[in-house]
Amino acid sequence: MEGTGKLGGDRTGENGNVGGTILNSSHSSTIERLYAWEKKLYEEVKTVETIRMEHEKRVAQLRKLEMKRADYVKTEKTKKEVEKLESQMMVSSQAIETISAEIIKLRESELYPQLLDLVNGLMWMWRSMYEIHQVHTHIVQQLKYLNFMPSNEPTSEIHKQSTLQLELEVQQWHSSFCNLVKAQRDYIQSLAGWLRLSLFQFSKDPLLRNNEESKIYSFCEEWHLAIDRIPDKVASEGIKSFLTVIHAIVVQQAEEYKQKRKADSALKDFEKKAAELRSLESKYGPFSSMPEMNKYPVVEKRTKVEMLRAKAEEEKNKHEKSASVTRAMTLNNLQMGFPHVFQAMVGYSSVCMQAFESVYNQAKGIDQEHDVKRILP
């Protein structure tokens, strides 16, 4: 999330220049500094709480001493300890006020403009994705014009590797998409949650919050609501369904390869026994026999070879049929799967684009209203 000045900002600024707001520091740097200040604030609050408890304890002791009219020296010593603790509490309270002021300053002067830039950047990102997926959809819709030409040509090794690579890429796509959706939701949920706590801490009464606080709070609440309303399941399931379609092709290709190995093995057995038959025929003749043993080796061998020939032919036909099924399934699955997944992505990116555009425009409108109120007497 670094460099939101590059990611976001008005793509066309108020004066017509492309680039918009350029921030002096990155968003991540601002978050890190806010975190550092809040750690200091936490330590100061812990310190002042410890001092406060010790102060209450010493005040109670002082009251008892005064009620008992105890030794003057002991009473004065306790009184000085109370005063010292009060002084420490004042110093810590001032430190808390200073740190709180720094946090508010960072939040309003750096964080809020960066968040506007970030939302604007996300709007443009999803607009680009919407346009790109529209192009994808148009391209893959041309697949329907491809006619299936029946063929038993086997699947090549390069086709198998390409299909496996496609399956891997779609798996990665699904994982990355789900991570992106989760990151978008988690980020604004954490930000909105922190902001609620932050504003409650620095302004106990919501009615006393100033315009700047209300502005960033309203902005983040709208952003949070917009993200929660975006339906991501259709797109996620679309990619998942496409992955299932590709996996079915991978399984079929594996089945075809398995059948090819059977056909190759059957052919090899046939060729081996056929060679043995030719050797016997050249040695004993095509109709040799052994009457004394009631055996006909050449005839028997020939019968076995014919059986192997039939087996080899059967396995070959099965392989050719499997190859034909693979080709038909590949074309059909891609013709159905590609358009479906990209249509789902077009829908999702369109909703995201509109959601971020609405949040951004609403925030800019509020900013302009505040600017007008500042100018008017």
N, C-alpha and C positions, 0 to 999 in steps of 0.2 A: 504494500500500500504506500510505498515511498513515492515521492514526487507527484503529489496530486496536482500541482501546478501544471504538470505536463499532461497528466491523465484527464484532468477536468478543465474548469474554466469555461467561459463562453467561447465556443468555437469561433463566433464572430462577436467581437467586443462592442461596447457601446459606441466607440468611434469607428467601427467598421474594421478594426484590425483583427486579424485572426490570432488566436492565442489566449485572449482574455486575461484574467487575473493571474499574475505571476507571484507566487508566494516565496518569501525569502527563506523559509525553512520547510522541510518536508513534514508530511502528516505524522509519520512515525516518530520523528524528532519531537514534535509537539506532544504526542502521547507519552513519550519517555519523560519529558520534562514535567508534564502533569503528574505522572506517576511518582517522580522524585519529590515534587512538592507535597503530594499527598502522604508520602512516607514521612516527611518532616512534620506534616500536620498531625499525623497519627502519633508520632513520638511526643510532640508537644502536648497533645490532648492527654496522653498517658501520664506525662509528667505533671500537668496541672491537676489531674485527677488524684494522683498520689499526694501532691502537696495539699490539695483540698481536704483529703481524708486525715492527713497529719494535722492540718490546721484545726479541723473540727475536734480532733482529739485534744490538742493543746488548749483550745478555747474552753473545753469542758473542764480540763484540769485547772485552768486559771479561775473559772467560776467557783469551783470547789474551794480553791485556796482563798479566794476573796470572801466567800461565805464563812469560812472557818477562821478568818482573820489570821491566816498563817504567817510564817516568818516573812518579813518584808523582802529580804534578799531573794528568797526562793520565789516569791510572787513576782518580783521585778524581772527575774531571770526568765520565768515562764512568759511574762508579758512581752519581753524582747523577742523571745522565740516566736510568739504569735505574730508580732510585727514583721519579723524577718520572713515568715511564711507568707504573710499577706503581700509583702514586697515581691517575693518570688512568684506568687500567683499573678500579680499585676504584670510582671515581665513576661511570663508565659502567655498570659492572655493577649498582651500586645503582639507577641510573636505569632500567636494563632491568627490574630487579625491581619497581620502583615502577610502571612502565608496564604490565608484565605483570599486576600486581595490579589495576590499573584496568580492564584488558581483561577479566579474570576477573570482577571485580565487575559490570561492565556486562553481561557475558554471562549471569551467573546471576541478577542482581537485576532486570534490565530485559528483556534479549532473551528469556530463557526464558518468562517470563509472557506476553510479547507473542506469542510463537510459539504458546503454548497458546490465546490468544485468537484468533489468526489461524486456526488449525485448527478451532476451535469455530465461528468465523464462516463458514469454508468449508463446514463441515458443514451449518449452517443455510441457507447460500446454495443448496447442492445439494438440500437438502430442499425448499426453496421451488420450485426449478426442477422437481423431481420432481412435486410437487403440481400446478404450473401445466401441465406437459406432459401430465399425466394428464387435466386438464380439456380441453386442446387435442385430445387423442386422442378423448375422448368426443364433442366437438363435430364433428370432421371425420368421425367414423364415421357421422354422420347423413347424410353425402353419399350413402351407398349407397341411401338411400330416395328419392333424386331420380331420377325416370324421364326418360329422354331423349325429348323431343318432336321428331320430325323437322321441320326447318325450314330454309328456304334464306335466312333473313333474314341480310343481310350483317353482318360485324363492324363495330361503330361505332368511331370514332376514340378515344373515351374508353376502350373495351374494349382497344384496342391499347396505349394509353398505360399502362393499369392492368397489363397483362401484362408490358410492358417494365419497369415499376416493380417488379413482383413478382420478376422475374428478377434485377434489380439488388439488391433486398433479400436474396434468397436467396444471391446471390454474396457479399454482405457478411456474411451469417450464417455461411457456410462459412469465410470468411477469419477472422472473429472467433473462431469456435469453434476453428479450428486454432491461432490465436495464443494463445488461452486455455490450451489443452492444453499447448502448448509452454512457455508462461510458468510454468504449474504445475510442469512437469517440470524446467525449467531452474533455477527458483528453489530447489527443495529439493536439487537436485543440487549447485548452487553452495554452498548453505548446509552440506550434509553434508560436502562436500569441504573447505570452510574449517574446519569444526569438527574434522575428523580431523587436519588440519595443526596447528590451534590446540592441541588436547589433547596431541598428540604433542610439540609444542614446549614446553608448560608442564609436562607430566608424561611424561618419557621412558619410564618403566615403566608400562604400562597397569594393573598390579596396584596401583600407588600412587595411582591416580585416586580422588578422594573421591566420596562419594555424589552430590553436586550435579553433578559433571562426568559421572558415569555416567548420571545422569538425563537431562540434555539430549542427551547422545550417543545413548542408547537411543531417546529420543523422535524425534530426527531420522532415525535409521536406520530406525525403523519407518515413519515418514512417507515416506521415500525408497522403501522396499520397497512400500508401499501404492500410491504413485503409479505405480511401474513395473508393478504388476500390473493396473492399470485398463486394460481393452481399449477404446481410443478409435476404432479403425478402423471398427467397425460404424456408430457414430454419424456419423463423418466421411463415410463412403461413402454413408450414408443421405441426408445433406444434398446430397451431390454427385449422387446419383441423382435426387433431387427437382429439382435444378437442370437436369439433362438433360431431365427431363419438361417443365419450364416452357419450356426453350429450344425443344423440339419444337413447342410451341404457338406460340411467337413466329415460328418458321420457317414454319409452316402459315399463320399470319395474313399473313405477308409474301407467301406464294404466292397467297393469296386476293386480296390487294390488287393484286398483279401481274396476276392474271386480270381483276380489275375494270377496271383501266386498259385492258386489251385489249378488253373488252366495251364500255367507254365510247367507245374510239377507233373500233371497228367501227360502233357506233350513230351516231356523229358522221359518219362517211364515208357511211353509208346515207342519213341525213337530208339531207346536202349534195347527193348525187346525186339523191335523190328530188325535192328542190326544183328542181334543174336540169331534171328530167324534166317537172315540172308547168309550168315556164316554156316548154319546147319545145312541149308539148301545147297550151298556150293560144295559142301563136304560129302553129303549123303544123297543129294538129289532131292527134288521137290516132293517125292512120294516114298521116301525110305521108310523101312519098318524093321522091327526086331521080332520075328514070329515066335522065336523060342521064349521071349519074355512077354509076348502079347502086347508090345508097345509100338507106338507110332510117334516118335519124338517130333518130327517135323510137322505133322498134322496137329499134334497137341500144341506145339509152340505157335503154329499159325492161328489156331483157335484163340489162344491167349492174346496174341497180338491184335486180333480183330476186336476182341473185347476192350483192349486198351485203346484202340483206335476210336471205338465208339465212345469210350469214357472221355478221351481227349476232346472229341468233337462236342460232346455234351457240355464239358466245362468251358470250352471256347464260346459256345452259344450263350451260356450263362454270363460269361464275362462281357460279351458284346451287349447283351441285354442290360446288364448292370451299368455299363458305360452310357448306354442310351438313356437310362433312367437318370443318371447323374447330370447329363447335359440338359434334359428337360426340366429337372428339379432346379438346377442352377438358374436357368433363364426365368422360370416361373417365380421362384423365391425372390430374385432380385427385382423383377417387374412389380411384384406386390410389396416387397419390403422397403425398397429405397423411397418411393413416393410417400409411403405412410410415415416413415420416420422424419423425413424432412418437412412434411406438412405439420407434424406435431411440433417440430422446432420452430417453424414459421409462426405458429400460433403462440407458443411460449414467449419467443423473443418479442413479438408484437405487444403482448400484455406487459412484459417487463419495460419495454420502451415507453409505453403510455403511462405506466405507473410512476417511473422515475421522472418523466416529463411533467406530470401533474404535480408531484412533490416539489420539483425545482421551480416551476412557474408560480406555484402558490407562495413559496418562500420569497421569490423575487418580488412578487406583488406586495407582500407584507413589508419588505425592505423599502420599496418605493413609497408606500404609505407613510412609513416612519420618516423617510427623508423629507417628504412634503410637510409633515407636521413640524419638523425641525425648522424648516424655512419660514413657514407661516408664523406671524406674530401671535 
